[in-house]
């Protein structure tokens, strides 16, 4: 498999979840990998990437901090030579309605999910503009397409990612740079582990039942969609928000036993 042969992908949030799955899948498809996260990936996870990738380099940065982002992106670009693909997978969850949400929590969620996507894109784009080529894949959510109870900051951040994606597709399409986003449903990642407790099991079961495939997804399934958007197979796809949600955004089932 070599759909990304000769390409270099920079992936944020590479330490776990969807970011880690993208790094491994892209490496297996021939890409050199630049991993960026505030935490180091597990030895087991990163050893799989290094075994598959022609080159794999790591950098540490908090995506909320522009100075750190600029230094990390510059370092990875120098070590890897170019950046053909960017996956903005760094993200956090958040819970709370507007009247009870602390301003600090609002800032944390928006700064990581939305500002982080902006900052990493800002510092990767010059490398793509210089080559007049590139693919940027932002991680949004089905909660960026529709609202959900007690998710004010998360909804706002992911809705912002969807519209930022479309804005960037407009601004950079003439330079040969495609920008798309993925909108996952319920995916089995460390970020959704908070739902996998006995106390929240009824909520998890209800959320899972809202997906028409009647199950949650796996990070590898999102990585497969990211691979399509990163590859030349998606050469005429830009400004698109692709739902990878097991049918969650298709609508609502009225009769549960069908």
C-alpha positions as CSV (number, residue, x, y, z in Angstrom):
1,X,0.0,0.0,0.0
2,X,1.5,3.3,-1.1
3,X,-1.2,6.0,-1.4
4,X,1.1,8.5,0.4
5,X,4.4,7.4,-1.0
6,X,6.9,10.3,-1.1
7,X,4.7,12.5,1.0
8,X,5.3,13.9,4.5
9,X,2.4,14.3,7.0
10,X,2.4,16.4,10.1
11,X,-0.1,15.1,12.6
12,X,-1.1,16.8,15.9
13,X,-2.6,15.0,18.8
14,X,-0.4,12.1,17.8
15,X,0.0,10.6,21.3
16,X,-3.4,8.9,21.3
17,X,-6.8,8.3,19.7
18,X,-7.4,9.5,16.2
19,X,-4.1,11.2,15.9
20,X,-2.2,8.0,16.7
21,X,-4.4,6.0,14.3
22,X,-3.7,8.5,11.5
23,X,0.0,8.4,12.1
24,X,0.1,4.6,11.9
25,X,-2.2,4.3,8.8
26,X,-0.3,7.1,7.0
27,X,3.0,5.5,7.7
28,X,1.8,2.2,6.4
29,X,0.8,4.0,3.2
30,X,4.3,5.3,2.7
31,X,4.3,8.7,4.3
32,X,7.1,10.1,6.4
33,X,5.5,11.2,9.7
34,X,6.0,14.3,11.9
35,X,4.2,13.9,15.2
36,X,3.3,16.8,17.4
37,X,1.7,16.6,20.8
38,X,1.9,18.1,24.3
39,X,2.6,14.6,25.5
40,X,4.8,11.8,24.2
41,X,3.1,8.8,22.5
42,X,3.5,5.5,24.2
43,X,6.6,3.5,23.2
44,X,4.4,0.8,21.7
45,X,2.4,3.2,19.6
46,X,5.3,5.1,18.2
47,X,7.4,2.0,17.6
48,X,4.7,0.8,15.2
49,X,4.8,4.2,13.3
50,X,8.6,4.1,13.1
51,X,8.6,0.5,11.9
52,X,6.3,1.4,9.0
53,X,7.3,5.0,8.1
54,X,10.3,5.8,5.9
55,X,11.0,8.6,8.5
56,X,9.3,9.5,11.7
57,X,10.1,12.5,13.9
58,X,8.4,13.9,17.1
59,X,8.1,17.4,18.5
60,X,6.5,18.6,21.6
61,X,4.2,21.7,21.7
62,X,1.1,23.0,23.3
63,X,-1.1,24.0,20.3
64,X,-2.5,26.9,22.3
65,X,1.0,28.6,22.4
66,X,2.0,30.2,19.1
67,X,5.7,30.4,19.9
68,X,5.8,26.7,20.7
69,X,3.8,25.8,17.6
70,X,6.0,27.9,15.4
71,X,9.2,26.3,16.8
72,X,7.8,22.8,16.6
73,X,6.5,23.1,13.0
74,X,9.8,24.7,11.9
75,X,11.8,22.0,13.6
76,X,9.8,19.2,12.0
77,X,9.8,20.8,8.5
78,X,13.6,21.1,8.8
79,X,14.1,17.5,9.8
80,X,11.6,16.1,7.3
81,X,12.3,18.5,4.4
82,X,8.7,19.3,3.5
83,X,5.1,19.1,4.7
84,X,2.6,17.8,2.2
85,X,-0.3,16.8,4.6
86,X,-1.5,18.3,7.9
87,X,-3.9,16.5,10.2
88,X,-5.1,18.8,13.0
89,X,-6.2,16.0,15.4
90,X,-5.4,17.6,18.8
91,X,-8.5,18.2,20.8
92,X,-10.3,17.9,24.1
93,X,-13.9,17.4,25.3
94,X,-15.9,19.8,27.5
95,X,-19.1,19.6,29.4
96,X,-21.4,22.3,30.6
97,X,-24.3,24.7,29.6
98,X,-23.6,28.4,29.1
99,X,-25.1,29.5,32.5
100,X,-22.9,27.2,34.5
101,X,-19.7,27.1,32.4
102,X,-16.6,28.7,33.8
103,X,-14.9,31.1,31.5
104,X,-11.6,29.3,32.0
105,X,-13.2,26.1,30.8
106,X,-14.7,27.8,27.7
107,X,-11.2,29.2,27.0
108,X,-9.5,25.8,27.4
109,X,-11.8,24.0,25.0
110,X,-11.9,26.8,22.4
111,X,-8.1,27.4,22.6
112,X,-7.2,23.8,22.0
113,X,-9.9,22.8,19.5
114,X,-10.2,25.9,17.5
115,X,-7.3,28.2,18.2
116,X,-4.9,25.2,18.0
117,X,-6.2,24.3,14.6
118,X,-5.7,27.9,13.5
119,X,-2.2,28.2,14.9
120,X,-0.8,24.9,13.5
121,X,-2.4,25.6,10.1
122,X,-0.9,29.2,10.2
123,X,2.6,27.9,10.6
124,X,2.3,24.9,8.2
125,X,0.7,26.9,5.4
126,X,3.8,28.8,4.3
127,X,5.5,25.4,3.5
128,X,2.5,24.4,1.4
129,X,2.1,27.8,-0.3
130,X,5.8,27.7,-1.3
131,X,5.2,24.4,-3.1
132,X,1.6,25.3,-4.2
133,X,0.4,22.0,-3.0
134,X,-1.0,20.4,0.1
135,X,-3.8,18.8,2.0
136,X,-5.1,20.0,5.4
137,X,-7.5,17.8,7.3
138,X,-9.1,19.3,10.4
139,X,-10.8,17.2,13.0
140,X,-14.3,18.6,13.8
141,X,-17.2,16.5,15.0
142,X,-20.8,15.7,14.4
143,X,-21.2,18.2,17.3
144,X,-19.9,20.8,14.9
145,X,-22.8,20.0,12.6
146,X,-25.6,20.0,15.2
147,X,-25.9,20.9,18.9
148,X,-25.9,18.5,21.8
149,X,-27.1,19.0,25.4
150,X,-24.5,20.3,27.9
151,X,-21.8,20.8,25.2
152,X,-21.7,24.6,24.8
153,X,-18.0,25.0,24.4
154,X,-17.4,21.8,22.5
155,X,-20.2,22.6,20.0
156,X,-18.9,26.1,19.5
157,X,-15.3,24.9,19.0
158,X,-16.2,22.2,16.5
159,X,-18.7,24.4,14.6
160,X,-15.9,26.9,14.4
161,X,-13.5,24.2,12.9
162,X,-16.1,23.4,10.2
163,X,-16.4,27.0,9.1
164,X,-12.7,27.7,9.4
165,X,-12.2,24.7,7.1
166,X,-14.5,26.2,4.5
167,X,-12.8,29.6,4.8
168,X,-9.4,28.1,4.3
169,X,-10.6,26.1,1.3
170,X,-11.7,29.4,-0.3
171,X,-8.5,31.2,0.6
172,X,-6.0,28.6,-0.5
173,X,-7.7,26.6,-3.2
174,X,-6.1,28.7,-5.9
175,X,-2.7,27.7,-4.5
176,X,-3.3,24.0,-4.9
177,X,-4.0,23.5,-1.2
178,X,-7.1,21.4,-0.3
179,X,-8.7,21.9,3.1
180,X,-11.3,19.5,4.5
181,X,-12.6,18.3,7.8
182,X,-13.8,15.1,9.4
183,X,-16.8,15.0,11.7
184,X,-16.6,11.8,13.7
185,X,-19.5,10.5,15.8
186,X,-18.9,8.5,19.0
187,X,-15.4,7.0,18.6
188,X,-13.6,4.8,21.2
189,X,-10.8,7.0,22.2
190,X,-9.3,8.2,25.5
191,X,-11.3,11.4,25.1
192,X,-14.6,9.5,25.3
193,X,-13.4,7.2,28.1
194,X,-15.3,9.4,30.6
195,X,-18.5,8.0,29.2
196,X,-17.4,4.4,29.8
197,X,-18.3,4.3,33.5
198,X,-21.1,2.6,35.3
199,X,-22.6,5.9,36.2
200,X,-22.7,7.2,32.6
201,X,-23.5,3.9,30.9
202,X,-27.2,4.9,30.2
203,X,-25.9,8.1,28.5
204,X,-23.4,6.1,26.5
205,X,-25.9,3.5,25.5
206,X,-28.4,6.2,24.3
207,X,-25.7,8.1,22.4
208,X,-24.5,4.9,20.7
209,X,-28.1,4.0,19.8
210,X,-28.4,7.3,17.9
211,X,-25.8,6.0,15.4
212,X,-27.7,4.1,12.7
213,X,-25.0,1.3,12.7
214,X,-25.9,0.8,16.4
215,X,-22.3,0.9,17.5
216,X,-19.4,3.3,18.3
217,X,-16.6,3.8,15.8
218,X,-12.9,3.0,16.1
219,X,-10.0,5.5,15.5
220,X,-8.8,3.4,12.6
221,X,-12.1,4.1,10.8
222,X,-11.6,7.8,11.1
223,X,-8.0,7.4,10.0
224,X,-9.2,5.6,6.8
225,X,-11.3,8.6,6.0
226,X,-8.4,10.9,6.7
227,X,-6.3,8.8,4.3
228,X,-8.7,9.4,1.5
229,X,-8.7,13.2,2.0
230,X,-4.9,13.2,2.3
231,X,-4.4,11.1,-0.9
232,X,-4.7,12.0,-4.6
233,X,-7.9,10.1,-4.7
234,X,-9.5,13.2,-3.2
235,X,-7.8,15.6,-5.6
236,X,-11.1,17.4,-6.4
237,X,-12.4,17.5,-2.9
238,X,-12.0,20.7,-0.8
239,X,-14.1,22.6,1.6
240,X,-16.0,19.4,2.6
241,X,-17.1,18.3,6.1
242,X,-17.1,14.5,5.9
243,X,-19.2,12.8,8.6
244,X,-17.7,9.6,9.9
245,X,-20.5,8.9,12.3
246,X,-22.2,5.6,11.6
247,X,-25.2,7.4,10.4
248,X,-25.7,9.7,13.4
249,X,-26.2,12.8,11.3
250,X,-28.6,10.9,8.9
251,X,-31.6,11.6,11.2
252,X,-33.4,9.9,14.0
253,X,-34.8,6.4,14.2
254,X,-38.4,6.2,15.5
255,X,-38.8,2.5,15.9
256,X,-35.9,0.9,17.8
257,X,-36.6,-2.8,16.9
258,X,-36.2,-2.4,13.1
